[in-house]
């Protein structure tokens, strides 16, 4: 009995002692001087928080959010300072990349959080989650700038299938993240607990709150009821926010980056992205960068009004060129009657497409097809019959498409060097192919003089 009561007594004494210390130090807080750093530390340690930032850390001042440097209360404790020190020293190069990338996406994300009446500083959650990388994939298969797991992404309206993964879209995923964070804040009434739940899951944080009998994140951090990753998540967020909102004060430089701006057009039928790029007077890579949710070489076939982003200022040029296109140049669909002995891979090769495309559009889960089965097959209109249309007009006549039979010992780099093309070109001409085998035929576009 005595052994069980002692921890409670010690805990109460610790609380009373801590409260007494805090009260005794309170009058000195306003005039406290920053602690001098040891001389042997890195030169970047000399960059300390600006005094005006320190004065508002952990404050809860009434008034408009824009009047405070931080819209979520910040605490400058040992854990936060340790993360700041890491970002300024060993993690400096990575943090600089995050800052450079953030300049492209933060203005758009801030507008979304403002629209949802949420603190705009929540944009820095994407910084510690992915470094604002739309293509980031975690070990747990969380994807995109906000690192949504498949179930959570679908719960908040994000489409995830063979054609599209909207977790990668910086706009759609931010709307979903805003709704998710709002729900978590409504559940806990505290941004630190809401953010901890974003990392660990609401259930785990709720259980930790019940076991510690505390709704203070820092009490949870001192307990054994949440993982180390979650314990470090809030200090990491606060450290990243403090530095990112005043990077020059900490020795970082903001690079000039083109903002994430674009025009939007409506695509009424599945269309090859290379054809869209040509109509917009841009490149395939530019279209993919503006639409990172698209996983394939075409817009999805099951959407009658797909909103596509194209470079800013190119809408009129695109619409004029796109309207003049024949329908069969956008995406051609062929009906195929499966014959005896045919395989999905063989059918895909016949129509210059992939087995995944056939499976996805026909709802086939396995590679098996049966004789007499009807398949709707997407045909790469710009590949087999019209590969030259992806070239600039002045190049037509100088290039020729050929079928190259892969020899023993060949790889993509060797074939690219032999025909004076790039590996990226070969992949684009062959549905993103990454591996090849002897005897396989692949498409190449080469100089006529080299044939």
Secondary structure, 3 states (H helix, E strand, C coil): CHHHHHHHHHHHHHHHHHHHHHHHHHHHHHHCCCCCCCCCCCHHHHCCCCHHHHCCCCCCCCCCHHHCCCCCCCCCCHHHHHHHHHHHCCCHHHHHHHHHHHHHHHHHHHHHHHHCCCCHHHHHHHHHHHCCCCCCECCCCCECCCCECHHHHHHCCCCECCCEEHHHCCCHHHHHHHHHHHHHHHHHCCHHHHHHHHHHCHHHHHHHHHHHCCCCHHHHHCCCCCCHHHHHHHHHHHHHHHHHCCHHHHCCCCCCCCCCCCEEEEECCCCEHHHHHHHHCCCHHHHHHHCCCECCCECCCCCCCEEEEECCCCHHHHHHHHHCCCHHHCCEEEEEECCCCCCHHHHHHHCCCCHHHHHHHHCCCCCCCCCCCEEEEEECCCCCCCHHHHCCHHHCCCEEEEEEECCCCCCHHHHHHHCCCCHHHHHHHCCCCCCCCCCCEEEEEEEHHHC
